[in-house]
Amino acid sequence: MGISVGSLIFISYSDTLATDYPKSYTPMQTLMQIPVQKTSHSRLSQTDFKNLEFGKYIADHMFTATWNHGTWENSGIEPYAPISVSPAALGLHYGQTVFEGMKAYRMQNGDISIFRLERHSQRFNKSLERMSMAPVPLELFKESLLTLISLDSEWVPREEGSSLYIRPFCFASEERLGMKVSDEYKFMIINSPVGPYYAKPLKVKVEKHFVRAAEGGTGYAKCGGNYGGAFYPAAQAKKEGFDQIIWTHACGHETIEEAGTMNMMFVLDGKLITPPTSSSVLDGITRDSLLTLAGRLGIPQEVRPVTVSEIRDGLENGKLQEAFGAGTAAVVAPISHISIDDTLYEISGSQENAISLNLKKALTDIRTGKAEDFAGWNTILKA
Ligand SMILES: Cc1ncc(COP(=O)(O)O)c(C=O)c1O
């Protein structure tokens, strides 16, 4: 595959790699200087690709680079395994951790498409900046990811509705107990073959007590604390029989923010409506893609604050035809029930010809090569 095997070497990416990339790669092209140590015990044969529970299986290899004295060094790919971290690593105590979630798809011709790689890299860096962490240059992000997926290409599922979930992440690894910004970070990538996220439409609760994020906080960043803080309210909602929470604005709880790992979209009176992103709402890449597709399909859309009371009115007078979450993991997750102030409403609209499903199909067709990639969203790894 043209990948070198050997001990770890120093690579200064910004110096050695061009920034102007082609959108399509053969494995030989991607690579280079990233040293690779291949596993001698692939776990592929123990993986049940027909029953992929989200996150259960991890692909054979992982990428690691270390930020030290202002540069990324010691980059390399090795067999997936536990790593050694100091108990005094700053990230474990003060929460300097950031992650991304993206996907690679098996295309109908056997190639692999990676969805909106540059946009995920940009968001990763926005999150890192908010958490005062070292930036990961696009070149490093892209080369490491493409090398890793070339090596683990057999982990990209062929089953319909399945994909390879890609998890780039970064954490503060400096060994020091005092509260300070870390001088050392690990940037890693691991991958997991996944099937559909939700088996059925969701029953959700509009949350008016707990808050996920407030304006000026870290809500727009994919930092670990945002998710850790959401577990307790989500568990309370689960006890009441709900699958997910819809967060509302921290001041007054009058407008819709987003769901746990998805942006919210509604079809109200024939129009696709979604709240704007903000410092408290993640700038979802699926949301952005669906809005672009809706524009092309001629679906009227509005990006504007969405009030809880208009959703309640729409549920009561039947004008709310669809509600769904949009996110990388679930893609499009239809909602069947919404609870507002302890009243449970059912969304009775038919699933056939649902705007959500048409948008999901349009997106899937692009990712799998069945429809033209008109916006240049796919980065292709040739089979
Ligand atoms: C809080 C939150 N909102 C929205 C999303 C959807 O974003 P994307 O479509 O980029 O996955 C995610 C998932 O990344 C998320 O964690």
Ligand as a Chemical Component Dictionary entry (heavy atoms), coordinates in Angstrom:
data_LIG
# 
_chem_comp.id                   LIG 
_chem_comp.type                 NON-POLYMER 
_chem_comp.pdbx_formal_charge   0 
_chem_comp.three_letter_code    LIG 
# 
loop_
_chem_comp_atom.comp_id 
_chem_comp_atom.atom_id 
_chem_comp_atom.alt_atom_id 
_chem_comp_atom.type_symbol 
_chem_comp_atom.charge 
_chem_comp_atom.model_Cartn_x 
_chem_comp_atom.model_Cartn_y 
_chem_comp_atom.model_Cartn_z 
_chem_comp_atom.pdbx_ordinal 
LIG C1 C1 C 0 -24.575 18.592 20.431 1  
LIG C2 C2 C 0 -24.645 18.196 19.002 2  
LIG N1 N1 N 0 -25.494 18.849 18.185 3  
LIG C3 C3 C 0 -25.586 18.546 16.887 4  
LIG C4 C4 C 0 -24.823 17.538 16.330 5  
LIG C5 C5 C 0 -24.903 17.259 14.869 6  
LIG O1 O1 O 0 -23.735 17.677 14.210 7  
LIG P1 P1 P 0 -23.186 16.926 12.929 8  
LIG O2 O2 O 0 -24.296 16.926 11.949 9  
LIG O3 O3 O 0 -22.041 17.735 12.476 10 
LIG O4 O4 O 0 -22.814 15.570 13.358 11 
LIG C6 C6 C 0 -23.939 16.822 17.147 12 
LIG C7 C7 C 0 -23.101 15.755 16.598 13 
LIG O5 O5 O 0 -21.978 15.989 16.255 14 
LIG C8 C8 C 0 -23.839 17.165 18.516 15 
LIG O6 O6 O 0 -22.992 16.506 19.318 16 
# 
loop_
_chem_comp_bond.comp_id 
_chem_comp_bond.atom_id_1 
_chem_comp_bond.atom_id_2 
_chem_comp_bond.value_order 
_chem_comp_bond.pdbx_ordinal 
LIG C1 C2 SING 1  
LIG C2 N1 SING 2  
LIG C2 C8 DOUB 3  
LIG N1 C3 DOUB 4  
LIG C3 C4 SING 5  
LIG C4 C5 SING 6  
LIG C4 C6 DOUB 7  
LIG C5 O1 SING 8  
LIG O1 P1 SING 9  
LIG P1 O2 DOUB 10 
LIG P1 O3 SING 11 
LIG P1 O4 SING 12 
LIG C6 C7 SING 13 
LIG C6 C8 SING 14 
LIG C7 O5 DOUB 15 
LIG C8 O6 SING 16 
# 
